[in-house]
């Protein structure tokens, strides 16, 4: 927000100075138009400024017709609003309603219609909105560092979650409040928004790797919720649970590594083979718990497949940014 204020001040000052240098009346109006044109991303800026410009032209045309035939009266302004606002919205220039109103009210204040008057308003639009676009296109803050920090937090939270899974499988009486799940969800949503903003700031070759990473984590978060349900059904300690806990120990390390190691996947394959060699359950309780553990392993396999789906292993060639751990 602080940086946007600085950009707004720069755009407004630039518009005023240009207007004044060209001896065009209404320099402060150009500054106001520049304030309205500043936006948070480059792509949004282009869309917004285009919408504001064409909405203003449409509003000017309609206002001139009304002022010419009905005169400069306050009730004509009300009539203009009733007619122009729906027309501008229908033309898909809704963002430009306020900008067009600034221009039209300025014409109303002058109580005069003529080619020179209309030309001046168009010049102010070009200078004001053009200054805003120039400032937006010249520089936008780099969000790479912010997304990297969010990624570290998400990976760290996943690691803590898997550690708690391991502790619960070893000791079903283990108490955990699950606050890391809530925080991980919050950070993932924040990362998605940040990645979207970063993508909209890249005009020519947008990099979607961060979008892929955070949406991958979002999908995995849903999978973790399913794991939670299965772990909640493990109400007694079994060798099968202890063996599964070892995989989560490894996964808690893999998830904060730079790339997909495949170690957890290898342990899971070995564990599934060991399960097949073990004796069948002898009691109903053991059957229920082993069934929950087996389903947990299936959910874990799905979790690891999500990682493989979105990125290649990075053991030989580590990648940055979205090429994160499983």
N, C-alpha and C positions, 0 to 999 in steps of 0.2 A: 504494500500500500504506500509506503514511504517513497519508493522509487517512482511509482506512478504519479505521485504529487510533483516530484521533480520534473518528470517528463511533461506533465500538464503545464507547469510554469514555463518551461522552455518553449513549448509549442505556442503558448499564448503570447509570450514576449516576441517570438519570431514573427508571428502573424501581425502583431501590432507594428513592429518595426518595418516590415515589408510594406504594409498598407500606408504607413506614414511616409516612407521613402518615395512611394509612387504617387503621393498626393491624392489618394483616394479617400473621400470622406467616410467616417465610420470605422476608424482603426480599432476602437474598443469592441465593436461588433465582430470584427474579424478575430479578435482575441477570444471572445466568448464562443464563437464557432469552433475555434481550435480546442478549447476546453471540452466541448461536447464530442469532439472527434477522437480524443485520446482513448486507446483501448489497451487490453491486457496482453494480447498476442498480435502478431503480424497479420495472420490470416483473418482474424476477427476484425482487425483494423481496416483491412481492404474492403471486407463485406460491409462493415458498419458505415464507413465513409461513403462508399458508393450508394448505399441506401439513403443516407442523409442528403447527399447531393441531388439525387433524382427526386426524392420526396420534396425537397425545397423547390425544385423547378415546377413540379406538379402543383404544389401549394401556391406558388407565385402566379401561375397561370389562372387558377381558379379564383384567387383573391383579386387579381386585376379585373376579371370579368365582373365580379360582384361589386367592387369599388366603382367601376366605370358606370354601371347601370343603376346602382343603389346609393352610391355616395359613401362618404367616410363617416359612418355612424357606429356607435358601440353595438347596436343590435345586429349590424352587418358582420361584425367580428364573431358574434355568437352564431350567426347563420353560417359563416365560414367554417367554424369548428364543427358544426353539425354535418356539413357536407364534405369538408376536406378530410377530416380524420378517418371516416370509414373508407373514403376513396383511396387514401394513401395506404391504409392497411390492406385493402383488397388488392392493391398493386404490389404487395409484398415489400413495401418500404416502411414498415411499422416503426423501425428504429429511428426513422428520420422525422417523426411527427414533431418532436420538440424543436429540432433544428429548423424545420420549415416554419414553425410558429414564430421563431425569433426573426426570421427574414420578413415574414408577412406583417408582423407587428411593427417592424421598422418602417415598412412602406406606409402603413396606416398612420404612423406618427408624423410622417412627412406630408400626408394629405395631398399627394400629387402622384400622377401616373404618367410616365413617359419613357421613351427608349433609354435615355440617359440614366433614369432612376433604376430601371430593370437591369441595365448593364452593370451599374454599380453593385447591385445586390449579387449578381452572378460573380463579379470579381471578388467580392468579399467572401463568397462561398469557396471559390477556388483557392484563395490565399489562406483562409482560416482552416478549412478542411485539409488543404494541401500541406500546410505546416504540421498539422497533427499526424498526417500520414508519413511525412518525412521523418519526424522524430520517432515514430513507431518503427519505421523500417530501418533506421540507422542503427539503433541498438535496443536489444532486449536482454534482460539479465539471463545469464547462463544457469540453468537449473540442474546441470549435471551433478554438482556437488550435493544439492539437496536430495536428489533421487538416490544417489549413492548412500547417503546417510540413512534414508528411509529403508533402503535395501538391507543395510547392516542391522537396523533395528528389527526388521521382519525376520531375517535369518536368525538373529539372536533369540527372538521370542519363540520361533519354531524349535530351536535347540532346547530351550527350557521346557517347552511342552513335551518334547520327546523324552527328556530326562524324567519328567513326572510320569509319563506312560511306563517307562522302565521301572521306576520305583513302585508303582501300583501293581505291576505284574509280579514283582518280587514279594511285595507285601500288600495284599488287598486292603489292609487297614490304613494304608497311607492316605493322609488328608491333604487335599489340594483345592484351593478356592477357584482355580481356573481363570484368574484375572488376565493371564497372558493371552488367552483366547480372545478376549474382548479387545485388548490393546493391539493384537496382531491384526484383527479385522479392521480396526480404526486406521492403522498405519497403511494397510493395503489399499483401502479406499483413498487415503491421502495420496499414496503413490500413483494410483490410477489418474487422479486429477492432475497431479504434477506432470505425469508423462503425457497426458493429453495436451496440456498447456505447452510443453516443450515441443511436441509434434507440430502444433499450430504456429510455432515461431520459426519453423523450418519451411521456407517457401518453395524451394526447388526439389531437394531430395530429403524428405522427412524420414527420420530414423525411427522405426517402430519397435526397436529391440526392447525399450523400457516398457512399452505397452504390453508386449508379449510376456515379459517377466512378471509384471504385476497381475495380469490376468491369469497367468499360470499359478501364481500364489493364491489368487482368489479361488480358483478351482480346487487347488489342494486344500485350502482352508475348509471347504465343504466336505472334502474327503476326511479331514481330521475330525470333523464333527461326527462322522459315521464311526471312526475309530473309537471316539469317546463312548459312543453307545455300546460298542462291543466290550470295551474294557470295564464298563460299569457292571457287566454281567459276570466278570471274573471275581467271584466272591471267596475263593480259596486258593491257596498256593499249590501249584502243580509244577513238575519239571518242565512241562511244555511252556508254561508261562515264563519261567526263568530263562529258558532258551530263547524265547521271543524277545525278552527284555534285552538280551545281548544285541539283537539287531537294532533296537531303538537306541542303545548306547552308541552304536556305530553311526546311526543316522543323525544323532545329535551333534556328532563331529562333522559328518559329511555336509550337513546343511549350511555350515558356515565356511566351508571350503570354497575355493575359487571356481571349481568346475565339478562336473558330474563324475564321481570316482567309480561308481559301479560296485563299491565294496558292500554296501547294504543289500544290493540286489543279489550279489553272490552268496551272502550269508542266508538270505531268504530262500534261495534255491536249495542250498544244503539243508536248511531246516525242514523244508517240505519233504525232502527225501528221508530225513530222520523220522519224521512223523509217521511215514508209511511203514517203517520198520518196527514201530512201537506197538505194544499190546493194546487191544481194544479196551475201552473203559469198562469197569466192573460195577459201577454204581450210577444211579441216575444223576447225582450231583456232579460226578466226574464227567459224565457225558455232556451235561449242560455247559460246564466250564470249558471243556476241550472244544466243544462246538463253537463257543464264543471266541476262543483263541484262534481257531482255524479261520473263522470269518474275519477276524482281525488281520490275519496274514493276507487274506484276499484283498482287504481294503489297503493294506500296506503295499501290496503288489500294484494296485491301481494307482496309488500315490506316486510310486517310482516310475510307472509308465507315463504319467503326465509329464514328468521331468524329461524323459527321453523323447517325448513327442515334440517338445518345443525347442530342444537344443541338443547338439551333438556332444559327445564326451570331450573333455578338454584336458585330458591327462598329458597329451603330447604338445598341445598348443593352447595355453591358457588364454581365455578371452576376458575382456573387461565388460563392465556394465551388466547387461541382462544375462550373460553366460554365468549364472551363479550355480550354487550347489543344489542338490536334489531337494 
